[in-house]
Amino acid sequence: MSENATGTSTKPEDYEVLIKRIGEGSYSSYCPQLKHMIKGQEHEEVEDAMWEYVKKHCASLAEQ
């Protein structure tokens, strides 16, 4: 199993961020490697929030 499949990579570009419109004015972003979902009202809002979450995750792994 590769590092990015398990969420152990310290490189944000190894992670996938999926965005889905779930209704009028409602979006969700999901990172399968981290099994984390964020919901919001705008596409950019949930995408930015998820990348921030991924970057924080990677930074915490790099500190270990």
Stockholm file with secondary structure:
# STOCKHOLM 1.0

chainA/1-64         MSENATGTSTKPEDYEVLIKRIGEGSYSSYCPQLKHMIKGQEHEEVEDAMWEYVKKHCASLAEQ
#=GR chainA/1-64 SS CCHHHHTCCSCGGGSCCEEEEEETTEEEEEETTTTEEEEESSHHHHHHHHHHHHHHHHHHHHHC
#=GC SS_cons        CCHHHHTCCSCGGGSCCEEEEEETTEEEEEETTTTEEEEESSHHHHHHHHHHHHHHHHHHHHHC
//
